[in-house]
Amino acid sequence: MAMIGKYVNETELRKAILQLFKEGDLFEVRIIENSKKKPLSGYFKDVETLLTAFEKVDLRNTNVYVTLHCLKDELYARQQSDHFLAGANSTQDSEVIGYEWLFIDLDPVRPTGISSSDAELQEAYKTARLVVMYLKDHGFEEPVKGISGNGAHLLYKIQLRNNEENKALVERCLKALAMLFDNEKVKVDVSNFNPSRVCKLYGTLAQKGTNKKDRPFRFSRIIGDVKDIKPTDKVYLERLATELPDEVIKPTRLNNYNTSEFDVEDWMSGHGIKYKALPFKGGTKYILDECPFDHSHTAPDSMVTKSSTGALGFKCLHNSCADKHWKELRLLLEPDAYDHDYSEDDRRIEEGWKQHNRDKQLNAEAKPYTEGSTDEPMFLTAKMISEIKEPDSEYIKTGFNVIDKRMKGLEKGSVSLISGLRGAAKSTILGQIILNCVQAGHTSVVYSGELSSSRFMRWLYMQAAGKGYTKKYKDYDSFYCMDEVKPAIDDWLGDKMWLYNNNYGNNFKQISTQLKKIILEHKADLCVIDNLMALDLSISNPAEKNDAQTAFVWTLKGIARECNIHIIFVAHPRKAQGFLRLDDISGSGNISNIVDNAFIIHRNNADFKRLTQKDFKWSASHDAYSGDNVIEVCKDREGGLQDEFIPLWYEEESKRLLNYYGENPVYTWSRPWVDAAPDEIPF
C-alpha cells in the first residue's frame, strides 16, 4: 500500500470538497489506473470518510476524479458507499438530478499519455485568462479556478435541471468556447457536457506517463481561497451558446440561385482578407491577419468560423467589435448582400424615414413670405419636390432597442423632454444614453444640477463598468465600481464627455452661453440637462415661471438647430392626480408642445399596475409589467410614435436598465485581449 501523503495533499483536498459540494452532498470518486484495469469507485458524503478510504488503496500510477453535479441520494446505497470497489456500477447520466457547474477544461496540445511541460502549462494558463476575461465581460460570475496538474480548469457555478435541453445548452457553450479560444497549443475539452462527467479531484497527484524533470507529476489544486461563488444565470449560457454560427448561405437571386455550397474561403480571398485556417471541434475557424472593422485588431483576435453544417460566423474578441457578427461583416464588404431579406416592416419603416427626410427638407427650405422678396415659387409641383436633394439626418443611438429602431434614436437638431416621479430612474437612463453616445464616437456635454461631480461619476463608473467589475460593500447592501478599472474608463471617456462644474452656479443665461461655446468648440452631438428645476431662470415673480420655462425650451431649440446637436432635458412633474401624463409636466403646456420628443419613466410598482389597469384597462399579463421600469414614449413629432410602453430590467450591480433580462452591454474601455498572461499564477 502506498503512503497517502505522496499522492494526496490533504489541505487542498479539504478545500476542494468544501468548495465543490454543500455539506452532506453525495459525490462519487473514481480511481483510474494507468494500467487500464477496472476503475475503483466509491460514494462519499464527507472528506474524513474519503481520506480513510484512500488509506486502503494503492494510489501509485493512478489518477483520481470526482463527479461534479447533484446526484440522486439513493446511489449512496450502492456497494461502494464509503469505500472503493473495483468494477462497481458508476454514476450514469440518468442518475444525476441537475448541473451544478459549467466545467471548462483547457488542455495543452501534446502526445497522449504524458504530463505537460511547464511551457505547455503556461499556455493553458494564458488561454484560461482570456476565457475568464471574455466571460466576465459577457455577464458570467467569477469561476472557481483550478489546476488539473497538466492544464487549467474553470468551474462556473450554474443551476440547471438534468434534461436534454440543458445538456444540449452546456454542449453548445463548450463548443462556442472551443471555437473562440482553441489554438495550436491549447484546446477546450468539448466532451465535458454530459451530467455524469468527472473532473480531476483537486488535492490529488496527476500521474500521466513517467515522472520526468521536463514533464513532472504535479498536484492538482484550486487557486486561491475562493469564497461566495455566485451562480451564473442560465440566460448568460444561452447567449454564449449563440456565438456558434447558425447562418447557412442559401440559394437566392443574388447568387443566381446557386445550389452549391457558399465558398467562404473564395469569398474572403476575393475581398482581400488574409487568414490562417485552423480546425476546431465542430468546424473550421479562419484566423484573420487583421479585423476588417479595426485593422489594429491583429491575429489571433478576429476570426471567421464555419461549422460542419456550413453555418458561418464572425467574431472579434475586442469589445469594440462586440456587436459585429457574420451579417455585419458581409454587409461591410458586400452592402447589398441582404437586400432580399428586408421584411415588410423594415420596408415600411425605411420608407417612412425617407418621407420624413423629404418633408424635413421642404420645411427647412421654406421661407417666410414677403411679397417680392424671393424668386422661389410659393407652390411646388411633384417634379420640383422630387428634385430637392434629401439631407441625411443624424441620430444618437440611445441603447434602448425600441427607441433606436422605431425612432432611429435621438435626431440631431431637435430637443427631447424626459420626466417621471422621484426615483423612477431618469438619471440612470440619461447615464446610459451618455455612455452609448461615447461608444458610438460622439461627444456629449452634461449639466447635472442635482448631483455633485463625484457622485455623478460614481454612478457613471458603475454603468460603464458592468456587473463583472463592480463589488458589493462589506457593511451594507450596495455596489461600487472597482478602483482598478476607473483609469481605463477615464481614458475611454477622454474628451468625449464634458460635465459642467456646479461651482460656477446655476444661472441659466450664463450656463446656456457656456454650453453653446463648448458644444461648438468640441463639435458635441448630445447635450443633457438634468434638470430644469435646478436651474436659475432669473424670475422675480412666481407668475412669470411658466413664461420663463417656455423661453428656456425655445432657447434650447435654437441651440439644437444652430449647433446641430440633440438636447435632452429633465422636467419634474407637478403633483399628478392619478396616472402621470404628459400634461402633468412642470410648467405650462407650452413645454410639451415645443419639444420634439417626450418620454416619461415609470417604476413598475403596485401603483403603476393599479393605475394602468384602472385607466387603460390593461390585463394583469400586459407586457409592460414584465420589467422593473418602463419608458413611455409620449411624443415623437416626426415618426408619430406615442403611447408606447417599453419594459426595462434593472441590474443592481451596475445601475443599468436593460432591454431584456440578462443583457450585458460591453463598452470598449475594457483591457485589451493581447495582454500577455503573467508568469506566476495564471488566471
C-alpha positions in Angstrom: 0.0 0.0 0.0 1.4 3.4 -0.9 1.6 6.2 1.6 -1.3 8.6 1.1 0.8 11.8 1.6 2.7 11.2 -1.6 -0.4 11.2 -3.6 -3.0 13.3 -1.7 -2.5 16.9 -0.4 -5.0 16.8 2.5 -5.2 20.6 2.8 -6.0 21.0 -0.9 -8.4 18.1 -0.9 -10.4 19.6 2.0 -10.6 22.9 0.3 -11.8 21.3 -2.9 -14.6 19.3 -1.2 -15.7 22.4 0.8 -15.8 24.4 -2.4 -17.4 22.0 -4.8 -20.1 20.5 -2.5 -22.5 21.6 0.2 -22.3 19.7 3.5 -24.0 16.3 3.1 -23.9 16.3 -0.7 -23.3 12.9 -2.3 -20.4 12.6 -4.7 -18.6 9.7 -6.5 -14.8 9.4 -6.6 -13.2 7.2 -9.3 -9.6 6.0 -9.3 -8.3 5.1 -12.7 -5.1 3.1 -13.0 -2.7 3.9 -15.9 -2.6 0.1 -16.5 -6.2 0.3 -17.7 -7.5 -2.0 -15.0 -11.1 -1.6 -14.0 -11.6 1.7 -12.2 -12.2 1.8 -8.5 -15.4 3.7 -7.5 -16.7 5.0 -4.2 -19.6 7.2 -3.0 -19.0 9.7 -0.2 -20.6 12.5 1.7 -17.7 13.9 3.7 -13.9 14.3 3.4 -13.0 12.3 6.5 -14.5 9.1 5.2 -12.9 9.8 1.8 -9.4 10.2 3.4 -9.9 6.9 5.4 -10.8 5.1 2.1 -7.7 6.5 0.4 -5.6 4.9 3.1 -6.8 1.5 2.0 -6.0 1.6 -1.7 -2.8 1.8 -3.8 -2.6 5.3 -5.4 0.6 4.6 -7.4 0.2 5.2 -11.2 -3.4 6.4 -10.8 -5.4 9.5 -11.5 -8.4 10.4 -9.3 -11.6 12.0 -10.5 -14.9 13.2 -8.9 -18.4 13.8 -10.2 -19.4 17.5 -10.1 -23.2 17.5 -10.2 -26.1 16.8 -7.9 -26.6 13.0 -7.6 -29.7 11.0 -6.6 -29.3 10.3 -2.9 -30.2 6.6 -3.4 -26.9 6.0 -5.1 -25.4 6.0 -1.6 -26.9 2.5 -1.1 -24.6 1.0 -3.7 -21.9 -1.5 -2.7 -19.1 1.0 -2.8 -20.5 3.5 -0.3 -17.8 4.9 2.0 -15.1 2.8 0.4 -13.6 1.9 -3.0 -14.6 -1.1 -5.0 -13.3 -2.3 -8.4 -15.7 -2.9 -11.3 -18.7 -1.4 -9.4 -21.5 0.5 -11.1 -20.6 4.1 -11.6 -22.9 7.1 -12.0 -24.9 7.3 -15.2 -26.4 10.4 -16.8 -29.9 9.5 -15.8 -28.8 9.3 -12.1 -27.9 13.0 -12.0 -30.5 15.4 -10.8 -29.0 18.6 -12.2 -25.9 20.5 -13.3 -24.0 22.4 -10.6 -21.0 23.6 -12.6 -20.1 24.5 -16.2 -16.8 22.7 -16.4 -14.2 24.2 -18.8 -11.0 22.1 -19.2 -8.2 23.8 -21.1 -5.7 21.2 -22.0 -2.3 21.8 -23.7 -1.8 20.0 -27.0 0.8 17.2 -26.5 1.1 13.5 -27.3 -1.4 11.3 -25.4 -0.5 9.7 -22.1 2.2 12.2 -20.9 2.3 15.1 -18.5 2.6 18.6 -19.8 5.8 20.7 -19.7 6.0 23.9 -17.8 5.8 25.9 -21.0 2.7 24.0 -22.2 1.1 24.6 -18.8 1.7 28.3 -19.1 -0.1 28.3 -22.5 -3.1 26.8 -20.8 -3.0 29.4 -18.1 -2.8 32.2 -20.7 -5.8 30.8 -22.6 -7.7 30.4 -19.4 -7.1 34.0 -18.5 -8.6 35.1 -21.9 -11.6 32.9 -21.3 -12.1 34.4 -17.8 -11.9 38.0 -19.2 -14.3 37.2 -22.0 -16.9 35.6 -19.9 -16.7 38.3 -17.2 -17.4 40.9 -19.9 -20.4 38.8 -21.0 -22.2 38.6 -17.7 -20.7 35.5 -16.1 -20.0 35.4 -12.4 -16.5 34.6 -11.0 -15.4 31.0 -11.5 -13.6 28.5 -9.3 -10.1 28.4 -10.9 -8.2 25.1 -10.8 -5.0 23.5 -11.9 -5.5 19.9 -13.0 -1.8 19.2 -12.9 -1.5 19.3 -16.6 -3.9 22.1 -17.7 -6.2 24.8 -16.4 -9.8 24.4 -15.2 -12.6 26.9 -14.9 -15.7 25.9 -12.9 -18.7 28.3 -13.2 -21.5 27.7 -10.7 -24.7 27.0 -12.5 -28.2 25.7 -11.6 -29.7 23.6 -14.4 -32.0 20.6 -14.3 -30.7 17.5 -16.0 -32.7 17.3 -19.2 -32.0 17.1 -22.9 -32.4 20.9 -23.5 -29.9 21.8 -20.8 -27.5 19.0 -21.9 -27.5 20.5 -25.4 -27.0 24.0 -24.0 -23.9 23.0 -22.0 -22.5 21.2 -25.0 -23.1 24.2 -27.2 -21.4 26.5 -24.7 -18.3 24.3 -24.7 -18.3 24.2 -28.5 -18.6 28.0 -28.6 -15.6 28.4 -26.3 -13.6 25.9 -28.4 -14.5 27.9 -31.5 -13.4 31.2 -29.9 -10.3 30.0 -27.9 -8.9 26.8 -29.4 -5.4 27.4 -30.8 -2.4 25.3 -31.9 -1.2 25.0 -28.3 -4.4 24.7 -26.2 -7.8 23.1 -26.7 -11.1 23.3 -24.9 -12.4 19.8 -24.0 -15.9 19.8 -25.5 -16.7 16.3 -24.2 -17.4 17.6 -20.7 -21.1 18.3 -21.3 -22.8 15.1 -20.1 -24.1 15.3 -16.5 -22.1 12.3 -15.2 -18.8 13.6 -16.5 -16.0 13.6 -13.9 -13.4 16.2 -13.1 -9.9 15.9 -11.6 -10.2 15.7 -7.8 -8.2 18.7 -6.6 -5.6 17.8 -4.0 -4.6 14.5 -5.8 -1.5 13.9 -7.8 -1.8 14.0 -11.6 0.2 11.0 -12.8 0.3 10.7 -16.6 3.2 8.9 -18.2 6.5 8.9 -16.4 7.5 11.5 -13.8 10.4 13.3 -15.5 12.1 16.6 -14.8 10.8 18.2 -18.0 7.3 16.6 -17.7 6.7 16.2 -14.0 3.8 14.9 -12.0 2.0 17.8 -10.2 -0.6 18.1 -7.6 -4.0 19.4 -8.8 -5.4 22.3 -6.7 -7.9 25.1 -6.6 -6.2 28.5 -7.0 -6.7 30.9 -4.0 -9.1 31.0 -1.2 -12.4 31.2 -3.1 -15.5 32.5 -1.3 -19.0 33.5 -2.1 -19.1 32.0 -5.6 -22.5 33.1 -7.1 -24.3 31.1 -9.8 -24.3 32.4 -13.3 -27.9 32.7 -14.7 -28.9 30.4 -17.5 -29.6 33.4 -19.7 -25.8 34.1 -20.0 -25.2 30.5 -21.0 -27.8 30.9 -23.7 -26.1 34.0 -25.0 -22.7 32.2 -25.1 -24.3 29.4 -27.0 -25.5 31.8 -29.7 -21.8 32.6 -30.5 -21.8 29.4 -32.6 -22.5 30.3 -36.2 -26.0 29.5 -37.4 -26.4 31.2 -40.8 -26.2 28.9 -43.8 -25.9 30.7 -47.1 -29.0 29.7 -49.1 -29.7 30.0 -52.9 -31.1 33.5 -53.7 -31.3 35.7 -56.7 -28.0 37.4 -55.6 -26.1 34.2 -56.3 -28.3 33.2 -59.2 -29.9 30.6 -57.1 -26.7 28.6 -57.0 -27.4 25.4 -55.1 -23.7 24.7 -54.5 -22.2 25.4 -51.0 -21.1 29.0 -50.4 -17.3 29.0 -50.6 -16.2 31.2 -47.7 -12.5 30.8 -48.5 -13.1 32.0 -52.0 -15.3 34.9 -50.7 -12.6 36.1 -48.3 -9.8 35.8 -50.9 -12.0 37.8 -53.3 -12.2 40.6 -50.7 -8.5 40.6 -49.9 -8.9 39.0 -46.4 -5.8 37.1 -45.3 -6.3 34.2 -43.0 -5.0 31.0 -41.5 -7.3 28.0 -41.2 -7.5 26.0 -38.0 -9.8 23.2 -37.1 -11.9 23.2 -34.0 -14.4 20.7 -32.7 -17.4 21.1 -35.0 -15.8 23.0 -37.9 -13.1 25.3 -39.1 -12.1 28.8 -38.0 -10.2 31.2 -40.1 -7.9 33.4 -38.0 -7.7 36.7 -39.8 -4.5 38.7 -40.1 -6.5 41.8 -39.3 -10.0 42.5 -38.2 -11.9 44.1 -41.2 -13.6 46.5 -38.7 -10.4 47.7 -37.0 -7.0 46.9 -38.5 -5.3 47.3 -35.1 -7.0 44.1 -34.0 -4.5 41.7 -35.3 -4.3 37.8 -35.3 -5.4 35.8 -33.4 -8.2 38.2 -32.2 -10.7 38.0 -35.1 -12.0 35.0 -37.0 -14.5 33.8 -39.5 -16.0 30.4 -38.5 -17.6 27.6 -40.4 -19.4 24.8 -38.7 -19.7 21.3 -40.1 -23.3 22.2 -41.1 -22.0 25.0 -43.3 -23.2 27.8 -40.9 -21.0 30.8 -41.0 -20.0 33.3 -38.2 -17.6 36.1 -37.5 -16.1 37.1 -34.1 -13.6 39.6 -32.9 -12.6 39.3 -29.3 -12.2 43.1 -28.8 -15.1 44.8 -27.1 -15.3 47.5 -29.7 -16.4 44.8 -32.1 -18.8 43.0 -29.8 -21.7 43.9 -32.0 -20.1 42.6 -35.2 -21.2 39.2 -36.5 -21.3 37.5 -39.8 -24.1 39.6 -41.2 -22.2 42.8 -40.3 -19.0 41.5 -41.9 -20.8 40.6 -45.1 -22.6 43.9 -45.3 -19.3 45.7 -44.7 -17.8 44.1 -47.8 -21.0 43.4 -49.8 -23.5 46.2 -48.9 -26.4 44.7 -50.9 -26.0 41.1 -49.7 -29.2 41.2 -47.6 -31.4 43.4 -49.7 -33.6 40.4 -50.4 -34.1 39.8 -46.7 -35.8 43.0 -45.9 -39.0 42.3 -44.0 -42.2 44.2 -44.8 -41.9 46.0 -41.5 -38.3 47.1 -42.4 -39.5 48.4 -45.7 -42.3 50.4 -44.1 -40.0 51.9 -41.5 -37.4 52.8 -44.2 -40.0 54.4 -46.4 -41.4 56.3 -43.5 -38.0 57.8 -42.7 -37.3 58.7 -46.4 -40.6 60.6 -46.4 -39.6 62.3 -43.1 -36.4 63.4 -44.7 -38.2 64.7 -47.8 -40.6 66.7 -45.6 -37.8 67.9 -43.4 -36.0 69.3 -46.5 -39.1 71.1 -47.6 -39.7 72.6 -44.2 -36.0 73.7 -44.0 -36.1 75.4 -47.3 -39.5 77.1 -46.7 -39.0 80.8 -46.0 -41.4 83.4 -44.5 -43.3 85.0 -47.4 -42.6 88.7 -48.1 -44.1 89.9 -51.4 -41.3 90.4 -54.0 -38.6 89.2 -51.6 -37.8 85.9 -53.4 -37.9 84.4 -56.9 -38.8 81.0 -55.5 -42.3 79.8 -56.1 -44.7 79.6 -53.1 -46.2 76.4 -54.5 -44.3 73.4 -55.9 -45.1 70.7 -58.4 -44.3 67.0 -57.7 -41.4 67.2 -60.1 -39.9 70.2 -58.2 -40.2 68.3 -55.0 -38.6 65.2 -56.4 -35.6 67.2 -57.5 -34.9 68.5 -54.0 -31.8 66.9 -52.5 -32.7 64.9 -49.4 -30.4 65.6 -46.4 -29.0 62.8 -44.3 -30.4 63.1 -40.8 -28.1 62.2 -38.0 -29.2 60.3 -34.9 -27.8 59.5 -31.5 -28.4 55.8 -30.5 -29.8 55.6 -27.0 -29.0 51.9 -26.4 -32.8 51.2 -25.9 -33.8 49.0 -28.7 -37.4 50.0 -29.4 -36.4 53.7 -29.4 -33.5 53.2 -31.7 -35.4 51.1 -34.2 -38.8 52.8 -34.2 -37.4 56.4 -33.8 -33.9 55.8 -35.2 -32.6 57.2 -31.9 -32.5 60.9 -31.0 -32.3 63.2 -34.0 -29.6 65.9 -34.0 -31.1 69.4 -34.3 -34.0 68.6 -32.0 -35.0 68.6 -28.3 -36.4 65.8 -26.0 -38.0 66.1 -22.7 -37.8 63.3 -20.1 -39.9 63.2 -16.9 -41.0 60.8 -14.2 -41.7 60.6 -10.5 -38.8 60.7 -8.0 -36.8 57.5 -8.1 -38.2 56.4 -11.5 -34.6 56.1 -12.9 -34.4 59.3 -15.0 -30.7 59.9 -14.2 -30.0 56.2 -14.7 -31.4 56.3 -18.3 -29.5 59.6 -19.1 -26.3 58.0 -17.9 -26.7 55.1 -20.3 -27.6 57.4 -23.2 -24.4 59.4 -22.5 -22.3 56.1 -22.5 -23.9 54.9 -25.7 -23.1 58.3 -27.2 -19.5 57.9 -26.3 -19.5 54.3 -27.5 -20.6 55.5 -31.0 -17.7 58.0 -31.0 -20.0 61.0 -30.3 -19.3 63.8 -27.8 -21.7 64.8 -25.0 -22.0 67.9 -22.8 -23.7 67.4 -19.5 -25.3 69.6 -16.8 -26.2 67.8 -13.6 -27.6 70.3 -11.1 -28.7 67.7 -8.6 -25.6 65.6 -8.4 -22.1 66.6 -7.4 -19.3 65.8 -10.0 -18.0 62.9 -7.8 -21.4 61.4 -7.2 -22.3 61.7 -10.9 -19.1 59.9 -11.8 -19.6 57.2 -9.1 -22.9 56.2 -10.9 -21.4 56.6 -14.4 -18.4 54.4 -13.5 -20.8 51.6 -12.4 -22.8 51.8 -15.6 -19.7 51.9 -17.8 -18.0 49.0 -15.8 -20.9 46.5 -15.8 -21.6 43.8 -13.2 -18.3 42.0 -13.8 -16.3 44.9 -12.5 -18.4 46.0 -9.5 -18.3 44.8 -5.9 -20.7 44.8 -3.0 -19.8 47.0 0.0 -18.9 44.8 3.0 -21.2 46.5 5.5 -24.3 47.5 3.5 -26.4 46.4 0.6 -25.0 48.4 -2.3 -22.3 48.2 -5.0 -19.3 50.2 -6.2 -17.0 50.2 -9.2 -13.7 48.5 -8.7 -10.9 51.2 -8.4 -8.6 49.4 -10.8 -10.9 49.8 -13.8 -11.6 53.6 -13.3 -8.5 54.8 -15.0 -9.4 52.7 -18.1 -12.9 54.2 -18.1 -11.4 57.7 -17.7 -9.2 57.1 -20.7 -12.1 55.7 -22.7 -14.4 58.7 -21.9 -11.4 61.0 -22.7 -12.7 64.3 -24.3 -16.0 62.7 -25.3 -17.8 63.7 -22.2 -17.8 67.1 -20.6 -19.5 67.7 -17.2 -20.4 71.2 -16.1 -18.7 72.3 -12.8 -21.6 73.2 -10.5 -19.3 75.6 -8.5 -19.9 78.1 -11.3 -23.5 78.4 -10.3 -26.9 77.6 -11.9 -27.8 80.8 -13.7 -29.3 79.5 -17.0 -28.4 82.6 -19.1 -24.7 82.2 -18.1 -24.8 78.4 -18.5 -26.5 78.5 -21.9 -23.8 80.8 -23.2 -21.1 78.4 -22.0 -23.0 75.3 -23.2 -23.1 76.8 -26.7 -19.4 77.7 -26.6 -18.2 74.2 -25.5 -20.7 72.5 -27.9 -19.2 74.4 -30.9 -15.6 74.0 -29.6 -15.8 70.2 -29.3 -18.4 69.6 -32.0 -20.7 67.9 -29.5 -23.5 65.7 -30.6 -25.6 65.4 -27.4 -26.4 67.8 -24.6 -28.0 66.5 -21.3 -29.6 68.9 -18.8 -30.6 67.3 -15.5 -32.8 69.1 -14.6 -34.9 72.2 -15.4 -35.8 72.7 -11.7 -32.2 73.0 -10.7 -31.6 76.0 -13.0 -32.0 79.6 -12.0 -34.2 81.1 -14.7 -34.0 84.6 -13.2 -37.6 85.3 -12.5 -38.7 87.8 -9.8 -42.4 87.0 -9.8 -43.7 83.4 -9.5 -46.4 84.2 -12.0 -43.6 84.5 -14.6 -42.4 80.9 -14.1 -44.4 79.4 -16.9 -43.2 82.0 -19.4 -39.6 81.6 -18.2 -39.8 77.9 -18.7 -41.3 78.3 -22.2 -38.4 80.7 -23.1 -35.9 78.2 -21.7 -37.2 75.5 -24.0 -37.2 77.8 -27.0 -33.6 78.7 -26.2 -32.7 75.0 -26.2 -34.5 74.6 -29.6 -32.4 77.5 -31.0 -29.1 76.0 -29.7 -30.1 72.5 -31.0 -30.8 73.8 -34.6 -27.8 76.2 -34.7 -25.3 73.7 -33.3 -26.8 70.6 -34.9 -27.0 68.8 -31.6 -29.6 66.8 -29.8 -30.6 68.3 -26.4 -32.4 66.2 -23.8 -33.6 67.8 -20.5 -35.4 66.6 -17.4 -38.5 68.3 -16.2 -40.2 67.1 -12.9 -43.9 66.6 -12.9 -46.4 68.5 -10.8 -48.3 66.5 -8.3 -50.4 64.3 -10.5 -53.9 63.2 -9.6 -53.8 59.6 -10.8 -51.5 58.2 -13.5 -48.7 60.5 -14.6 -49.4 62.0 -18.0 -47.6 64.5 -20.3 -49.9 67.3 -19.2 -48.6 66.9 -15.6 -45.1 68.0 -16.5 -43.9 71.1 -14.6 -44.7 74.4 -16.2 -47.1 75.4 -18.9 -48.4 73.1 -21.6 -46.1 75.0 -24.0 -43.2 72.9 -22.9 -44.6 69.6 -24.2 -45.8 71.4 -27.3 -42.4 72.9 -28.1 -40.2 69.8 -27.7 -39.8 67.2 -30.5 -39.9 64.1 -28.3 -41.3 63.5 -24.8 -40.7 60.4 -22.6 -42.0 59.5 -19.1 -40.1 57.0 -16.9 -42.3 54.8 -14.7 -41.3 52.3 -11.9 -43.2 49.1 -12.3 -44.6 49.1 -8.8 -48.1 48.4 -7.3 -49.3 52.0 -8.1 -48.2 51.7 -11.7 -50.1 48.4 -12.1 -53.2 49.6 -10.3 -53.5 52.9 -12.2 -52.8 51.4 -15.7 -55.3 48.7 -15.1 -57.8 51.3 -14.0 -57.1 53.9 -16.7 -56.1 51.8 -19.6 -57.9 48.5 -18.8 -54.7 46.5 -19.1 -54.8 42.9 -18.2 -52.5 41.6 -15.4 -50.4 39.9 -18.1 -49.6 43.1 -20.0 -46.1 43.1 -21.5 -45.2 46.4 -19.7 -45.4 44.6 -16.3 -42.6 42.2 -17.2 -39.8 44.7 -16.5 -38.7 46.7 -13.4 -39.1 50.1 -15.1 -41.0 51.4 -18.2 -40.1 54.1 -20.7 -43.3 55.6 -22.1 -42.9 57.4 -25.5 -45.4 60.2 -25.1 -44.5 62.2 -28.2 -42.4 61.6 -31.3 -43.0 64.6 -33.6 -41.5 63.1 -36.7 -42.3 59.4 -36.5 -45.7 59.7 -34.8 -44.9 57.1 -32.2 -46.8 57.6 -28.9 -48.4 55.6 -26.1 -45.6 53.1 -26.5 -44.7 51.5 -23.1 -41.2 49.9 -23.2 -40.3 47.5 -20.3 -36.7 47.6 -19.0 -34.9 45.4 -16.4 -32.9 46.9 -13.6 -29.5 45.4 -12.8 -28.5 46.3 -9.2 -24.8 45.6 -9.6 -24.3 48.1 -12.4 -27.2 50.5 -12.1 -28.1 49.7 -15.7 -31.5 49.4 -17.2 -31.5 46.5 -19.7 -33.6 45.8 -22.8 -34.1 42.3 -21.7 -33.1 40.2 -18.7 -29.5 39.1 -19.0 -28.4 41.8 -21.5 -24.8 42.7 -20.8 -23.7 45.7 -22.9 -19.9 45.8 -23.4 -18.2 49.2 -23.6 -14.8 49.5 -25.2 -12.8 50.6 -22.2 -12.1 47.0 -21.2 -8.5 45.8 -21.2 -7.0 44.6 -24.5 -7.1 40.9 -25.4 -3.4 41.0 -26.4 -2.1 41.4 -22.9 0.3 38.7 -22.0 -0.6 36.3 -19.2 1.5 36.8 -16.0 4.2 34.2 -15.4 3.2 33.5 -11.8 -0.4 32.5 -11.1 -2.2 32.4 -14.2 -5.6 33.5 -14.4 
